[in-house]
Amino acid sequence: MQRATVADDAARTGSGPAVVVTVANLPTVALTSPAADDTVSGPAVPIRIHATADAGTHVASVSVLLDGAVLATASPASGAGDWVA
């Protein structure tokens, strides 16, 4: 659900009504390694990611997150790539 808000220079705020927005044909991404529940260690662990987008579009970027924090962001040329986090 989306909602627009506005603030003026006197710090007064207002908001519009909430609306539902549906985005069709979202790109997909999958973490292909390490596998779920794997334990990893060491200074650099290879993380394999595969990302795809619908025909007529391309994957612009892929971000790797750990506990909500971005570890790395890349712009793959082919839609798939390897990153070390």
C-alpha positions as CSV (number, residue, x, y, z in Angstrom):
1,M,0.0,0.0,0.0
2,Q,1.3,3.4,-0.9
3,R,0.7,6.8,0.6
4,A,1.9,10.2,-0.3
5,T,2.9,12.7,2.4
6,V,3.8,16.4,2.3
7,A,5.5,18.8,4.7
8,D,5.6,22.6,4.5
9,D,8.3,25.0,5.7
10,A,6.5,25.3,9.1
11,A,7.0,21.6,9.7
12,R,3.3,20.8,9.2
13,T,2.6,17.6,7.5
14,G,-0.3,16.0,5.7
15,S,-1.0,12.8,3.8
16,G,-3.2,11.5,1.1
17,P,-5.3,8.4,1.1
18,A,-3.6,5.1,0.9
19,V,-3.8,3.3,-2.4
20,V,-2.8,-0.2,-3.5
21,V,-0.2,-0.3,-6.4
22,T,0.4,-3.6,-8.3
23,V,3.7,-3.9,-10.2
24,A,3.6,-6.5,-12.9
25,N,6.5,-8.5,-14.4
26,L,9.0,-7.9,-11.5
27,P,12.5,-9.2,-12.1
28,T,13.5,-12.3,-10.1
29,V,16.6,-13.2,-8.1
30,A,17.8,-16.4,-6.5
31,L,20.7,-17.0,-4.2
32,T,22.1,-20.3,-5.6
33,S,25.1,-20.8,-3.3
34,P,25.8,-21.1,-0.5
35,A,22.7,-23.3,0.1
36,A,20.1,-22.5,2.8
37,D,21.3,-23.3,6.3
38,D,25.0,-23.7,5.2
39,T,27.7,-22.5,7.6
40,V,30.4,-20.4,5.9
41,S,33.6,-19.0,7.2
42,G,36.7,-17.3,6.1
43,P,37.6,-13.8,4.9
44,A,35.9,-14.1,1.5
45,V,32.9,-16.4,0.8
46,P,31.8,-16.6,-2.8
47,I,28.1,-15.9,-3.2
48,R,26.4,-17.0,-6.4
49,I,23.4,-15.1,-7.5
50,H,21.2,-15.5,-10.6
51,A,18.9,-12.7,-11.6
52,T,16.5,-12.5,-14.6
53,A,14.1,-10.0,-16.0
54,D,11.2,-10.2,-18.5
55,A,11.8,-9.9,-22.3
56,G,12.3,-6.3,-23.3
57,T,14.0,-5.4,-20.0
58,H,17.2,-6.2,-18.3
59,V,18.6,-6.5,-14.8
60,A,20.0,-3.1,-13.8
61,S,21.6,-4.1,-10.5
62,V,21.7,-6.8,-7.9
63,S,22.4,-6.2,-4.2
64,V,23.6,-8.7,-1.6
65,L,22.2,-8.0,1.9
66,L,23.1,-9.5,5.3
67,D,20.7,-8.8,8.1
68,G,19.2,-6.0,6.1
69,A,22.5,-4.3,5.5
70,V,23.9,-4.0,1.9
71,L,27.1,-5.9,1.5
72,A,27.6,-5.3,-2.2
73,T,25.7,-4.0,-5.3
74,A,26.7,-4.9,-8.9
75,S,25.4,-4.3,-12.4
76,P,25.7,-7.6,-14.2
77,A,26.0,-7.5,-18.0
78,S,24.3,-10.9,-18.5
79,G,21.8,-10.9,-15.7
80,A,23.8,-13.4,-13.7
81,G,27.1,-13.0,-11.9
82,D,29.4,-14.0,-9.1
83,W,30.1,-11.7,-6.2
84,V,32.4,-12.1,-3.2
85,A,30.9,-10.8,0.0
